[in-house]
Amino acid sequence: MTFHPPPQPEHRPQSTGPFGLGAPTGPAQPARGRRRWLEYGAVAMVSLLVGAGIGAGGNSAEAGKATAADTKAGPRPTVTVTETAEAEAEPAPTVTETETVTAKPKKTRKPGPATSFSGEGEYVVGEDIKAGTYKTAGPEGGFGCYWERAKDASGEFTSIIANNNLNGPGRVTLSSGEYFKTNRCQTWQKVG
């Protein structure tokens, strides 16, 4: 067997390192090693840049999809619609006329003689009470009801036309100009 010594590397002149940085390659470094270093270095550098770009863009899949969709769609136009409203016709002003009307008072009869009166007092027929026939329910209390028709207000016995003491209901007819006196009687009501 013959022994062959390993091949000796060629001696090359010094050159600049990767990317022209000026790092010398020594005589002990074969050309193939340098090429590998360049390949691995370039791959590592590209991987580093791609990784940094992905990291800056975010880790979300939706962000990536949104970015992809935005780049595909391009800028979106903005549409502005301006509508002009027609001016409404202003309604005609309302005119309110005010008229002052004074109500004329109703014609009322002069307060004339009453048709009902108390069972105590003295009345002038035609002035205080109306002429006619009156009725009472009787005495107000236990002493009886006294009534008197007279020609005048003198109180003389000769002026009495008629009189009576009632213990129950009673009636009397009075004529205009007479005086009617009543004591202890219930209310008198005109009945005719």
C-alpha positions in Angstrom: 0.0 0.0 0.0 1.1 3.2 -0.8 0.6 6.1 1.4 -0.5 9.4 -0.1 -0.2 12.5 1.9 -3.3 14.7 2.2 -3.5 17.4 -0.4 -2.0 20.7 0.6 -4.1 23.7 0.3 -3.1 26.1 -2.4 -1.7 29.3 -1.4 -3.8 32.2 -2.5 -3.2 35.8 -2.1 -5.3 37.6 0.6 -8.7 38.8 -0.3 -11.4 40.8 1.4 -13.9 39.0 3.6 -17.7 38.6 3.1 -19.5 41.7 1.9 -16.1 43.4 1.2 -15.3 44.1 4.9 -11.6 43.6 4.4 -11.2 40.6 6.7 -8.3 38.6 5.3 -8.8 35.0 4.5 -5.8 33.1 5.5 -3.9 30.5 3.5 -5.3 27.8 5.8 -8.9 28.5 4.8 -10.1 26.7 1.7 -12.2 28.4 -0.9 -15.1 26.0 -0.2 -15.3 27.0 3.5 -15.5 30.6 2.6 -18.3 30.0 0.1 -20.2 28.1 2.8 -19.8 30.8 5.3 -21.1 33.3 2.7 -24.1 31.1 2.0 -24.9 30.5 5.6 -24.3 34.2 6.5 -26.5 35.4 3.7 -29.3 33.0 4.7 -29.0 34.0 8.3 -29.1 37.7 7.4 -32.2 37.3 5.2 -33.9 35.2 7.9 -33.1 37.9 10.4 -34.6 40.6 8.2 -37.7 38.6 7.4 -38.2 37.8 11.1 -37.8 41.4 12.1 -40.3 42.4 9.4 -42.9 39.9 10.6 -42.4 40.9 14.3 -42.9 44.6 13.4 -46.1 43.7 11.5 -47.7 42.0 14.5 -48.4 38.3 15.3 -52.2 38.4 14.5 -53.4 36.4 11.5 -56.3 38.9 11.2 -53.8 41.8 10.9 -52.1 40.0 8.1 -55.4 39.3 6.3 -56.5 42.9 6.8 -53.2 44.2 5.5 -53.4 41.8 2.5 -57.0 42.9 1.8 -56.1 46.5 2.1 -53.3 46.2 -0.4 -55.5 44.3 -2.8 -58.4 46.6 -2.7 -56.4 49.8 -3.1 -57.7 53.2 -2.1 -61.5 53.5 -1.7 -63.2 56.5 -3.2 -65.3 58.7 -0.9 -68.6 59.8 -2.2 -70.2 62.9 -0.9 -73.9 63.6 -1.6 -75.2 67.0 -1.0 -79.0 67.4 -1.0 -80.6 70.8 -1.3 -83.8 71.1 0.6 -86.6 73.1 -1.0 -87.7 76.0 1.1 -91.1 75.4 2.5 -93.7 78.0 1.9 -94.2 80.0 5.1 -97.8 79.6 6.3 -99.9 82.7 6.0 -100.2 84.5 9.3 -103.3 83.8 11.4 -105.3 86.9 12.0 -107.4 86.9 15.1 -110.0 89.6 15.3 -111.3 90.4 18.8 -114.7 91.9 19.2 -115.9 93.0 22.5 -119.6 92.3 23.0 -121.3 93.5 26.1 -124.2 91.4 27.1 -127.4 93.3 27.6 -128.9 92.6 31.0 -132.1 90.6 30.9 -135.2 92.4 31.7 -136.1 91.3 35.1 -139.2 92.0 36.9 -138.9 94.4 39.8 -138.7 92.4 42.9 -142.3 92.3 43.5 -144.3 91.1 46.4 -143.4 87.7 47.8 -145.6 84.6 47.3 -144.2 82.9 50.4 -143.4 84.5 53.8 -142.6 83.8 57.4 -145.3 83.1 60.0 -144.2 86.1 62.2 -144.7 89.7 61.1 -146.9 92.3 59.6 -147.1 92.7 55.8 -148.8 95.1 53.3 -150.7 93.1 50.6 -149.6 94.2 47.1 -146.4 95.7 48.5 -144.8 93.1 50.7 -146.9 90.1 49.6 -149.0 89.4 46.6 -152.8 89.4 46.8 -154.4 85.9 46.7 -155.1 82.9 48.9 -152.4 81.6 51.3 -152.1 78.4 53.2 -150.2 77.5 56.4 -149.6 74.1 58.1 -150.6 75.5 61.4 -149.0 76.7 64.6 -145.3 76.8 65.2 -145.2 75.5 68.8 -148.1 74.7 71.2 -149.8 78.1 71.6 -151.8 78.3 68.3 -151.4 80.4 65.2 -152.9 83.8 65.1 -153.6 85.8 61.9 -155.3 89.1 61.3 -156.5 91.1 58.3 -156.7 94.9 58.9 -157.6 98.1 57.0 -154.6 100.0 58.4 -151.6 99.6 60.7 -153.1 101.5 63.6 -153.6 98.4 65.7 -157.1 99.6 66.7 -159.9 97.0 67.2 -162.0 98.9 64.6 -159.4 98.4 61.9 -159.6 94.5 62.0 -161.4 93.1 59.0 -161.0 89.4 60.1 -158.9 87.3 62.4 -158.5 83.7 63.7 -156.5 81.4 66.0 -155.5 78.1 64.3 -154.6 74.9 66.0 -154.0 73.1 62.7 -153.7 74.0 59.0 -155.5 77.1 57.7 -156.2 79.4 54.7 -156.8 83.1 54.3 -157.6 85.3 51.2 -155.9 88.6 51.1 -156.8 91.7 48.9 -154.5 94.5 47.8 -154.1 97.4 50.3 -154.9 95.3 53.3 -152.5 94.7 56.2 -151.8 91.1 57.3 -150.5 90.3 60.7 -149.3 86.7 61.7 -147.9 85.3 65.0 -146.5 81.8 65.9 -147.5 80.3 62.5 -145.5 78.2 60.1 -144.6 79.6 56.6 -147.5 80.9 54.5 -147.5 79.8 50.8 -149.6 81.3 48.0 -152.0 78.7 46.7 -154.3 80.7 44.5 
